[in-house]
């Protein structure tokens, strides 16, 4: 006679798998948003060799604009087109359904021009990001929910 003892619960894992997948997607989206914000902060769009350089028309326009009575024409705002008003940057949020942000952010990422607004491709979303934190968390949940 051979006796076996089951030390795992496939039923428990099956019940918790949808929540685990949602948590994984949300953790991955959080890392993508953090990475995107770092890329926006660290990219100098005034670099003359870059294909994402701001046009002279845009730079001149920003030199003459004001926000709340203060001039926008500073080097900080000239170099950060994706952070110019803060609207795109501050609306980037992660959820279990993906990344939420202003629609025009995606147009910048893929380089789509709309309504006479020219947008060169400024790829700030890293779609090939490998998330060690999200993978580690998923594996921990997998082990926890597979145990009896």
C-alpha positions as CSV (number, residue, x, y, z in Angstrom):
1,X,0.0,0.0,0.0
2,X,1.1,3.5,-0.8
3,X,-0.2,6.5,1.1
4,X,-0.2,10.0,-0.3
5,X,-0.7,13.3,1.4
6,X,-1.8,16.4,-0.5
7,X,0.1,19.4,0.7
8,X,-1.4,21.9,-1.8
9,X,-4.8,23.3,-2.7
10,X,-5.5,23.9,-6.4
11,X,-9.0,25.1,-5.5
12,X,-7.6,27.9,-3.2
13,X,-5.2,28.9,-6.0
14,X,-8.0,28.9,-8.6
15,X,-10.2,31.1,-6.3
16,X,-7.5,33.7,-5.8
17,X,-5.9,33.7,-9.2
18,X,-8.1,36.6,-10.7
19,X,-7.1,38.8,-7.7
20,X,-3.5,37.8,-8.1
21,X,-3.5,38.7,-11.8
22,X,-5.1,42.1,-11.0
23,X,-2.5,42.8,-8.3
24,X,0.3,41.8,-10.8
25,X,-1.0,44.2,-13.5
26,X,-1.4,47.0,-11.0
27,X,2.2,46.5,-9.6
28,X,3.6,46.4,-13.1
29,X,1.6,49.6,-14.1
30,X,3.0,51.3,-11.0
31,X,6.6,50.5,-12.1
32,X,5.9,51.7,-15.6
33,X,4.5,55.0,-14.3
34,X,7.5,55.5,-12.0
35,X,9.9,54.7,-14.8
36,X,8.0,57.1,-17.2
37,X,8.2,59.9,-14.8
38,X,11.9,59.4,-14.3
39,X,12.4,59.4,-18.1
40,X,10.4,62.6,-18.4
41,X,12.5,64.2,-15.6
42,X,15.8,63.1,-17.0
43,X,15.4,63.8,-20.8
44,X,16.7,67.0,-22.2
45,X,14.5,67.9,-25.2
46,X,16.7,70.8,-26.1
47,X,19.6,68.6,-27.2
48,X,20.1,69.7,-30.8
49,X,20.8,66.2,-32.0
50,X,17.6,64.7,-30.6
51,X,14.7,64.0,-32.9
52,X,12.4,65.1,-30.1
53,X,13.8,68.6,-29.9
54,X,11.3,71.3,-29.3
55,X,10.6,73.5,-32.3
56,X,11.8,77.1,-32.2
57,X,8.2,78.2,-32.5
58,X,7.3,76.3,-29.3
59,X,10.3,77.8,-27.4
60,X,9.4,81.3,-28.6
61,X,5.8,80.8,-27.6
62,X,6.8,79.6,-24.1
63,X,9.1,82.5,-23.6
64,X,6.1,84.8,-24.1
65,X,3.5,82.9,-22.0
66,X,2.7,83.3,-18.3
67,X,1.0,81.0,-15.8
68,X,-0.6,82.7,-12.8
69,X,1.2,85.9,-13.7
70,X,4.7,84.3,-13.7
71,X,6.6,83.9,-16.9
72,X,7.0,80.3,-18.3
73,X,10.1,81.2,-20.2
74,X,12.6,79.4,-18.0
75,X,15.0,76.7,-19.0
76,X,13.2,74.2,-16.8
77,X,10.0,74.5,-18.8
78,X,11.7,74.7,-22.2
79,X,13.4,71.4,-21.5
80,X,10.4,69.5,-20.3
81,X,7.6,69.4,-22.9
82,X,5.9,66.4,-21.2
83,X,6.0,68.2,-17.9
84,X,5.3,71.8,-19.1
85,X,2.0,72.4,-17.3
86,X,2.2,69.3,-15.1
87,X,-1.2,68.1,-16.4
88,X,0.1,64.9,-18.1
89,X,2.8,64.2,-15.5
90,X,0.4,64.6,-12.6
91,X,-2.4,62.5,-14.1
92,X,-0.3,59.4,-14.8
93,X,-1.7,56.8,-12.4
94,X,-1.6,53.0,-12.2
95,X,-4.5,50.7,-11.8
96,X,-5.3,47.0,-12.3
97,X,-6.7,48.0,-15.8
98,X,-3.5,49.7,-16.9
99,X,-2.2,53.2,-16.9
100,X,-4.5,56.2,-16.8
101,X,-3.2,59.6,-18.1
102,X,-4.2,62.4,-20.4
103,X,-5.0,61.1,-23.9
104,X,-2.4,63.4,-25.6
105,X,0.3,61.6,-23.5
106,X,-0.2,58.5,-25.7
107,X,0.0,60.7,-28.8
108,X,3.4,62.0,-27.6
109,X,4.6,58.5,-26.9
110,X,3.8,57.2,-30.4
111,X,4.4,60.4,-32.2
112,X,0.9,61.1,-33.5
113,X,0.0,64.6,-34.7
114,X,-3.6,65.8,-34.3
115,X,-5.5,69.0,-35.0
116,X,-2.5,70.8,-36.5
117,X,-0.5,69.9,-33.3
118,X,2.8,68.3,-34.4
119,X,4.0,65.8,-31.8
120,X,7.3,64.1,-32.5
121,X,7.7,60.7,-30.9
122,X,8.8,61.1,-27.3
123,X,8.8,57.6,-26.0
124,X,8.5,57.9,-22.2
125,X,6.5,54.7,-21.6
126,X,8.7,51.6,-21.6
127,X,6.5,48.8,-22.8
128,X,9.4,46.3,-22.5
129,X,10.0,47.0,-18.8
130,X,10.7,43.8,-16.8
131,X,9.4,44.3,-13.3
132,X,11.3,42.4,-10.6
133,X,9.1,43.7,-7.9
134,X,5.8,42.7,-9.6
135,X,7.2,39.2,-10.4
136,X,8.5,38.7,-6.9
137,X,5.1,39.7,-5.4
138,X,3.2,37.5,-7.8
139,X,5.5,34.5,-6.9
140,X,4.9,35.1,-3.2
141,X,1.2,35.2,-3.7
142,X,1.3,32.1,-5.9
143,X,3.2,30.2,-3.2
144,X,0.9,31.4,-0.4
145,X,-2.3,30.6,-2.3
146,X,-1.1,27.2,-3.5
147,X,-0.4,26.0,0.0
148,X,-3.1,24.1,1.8
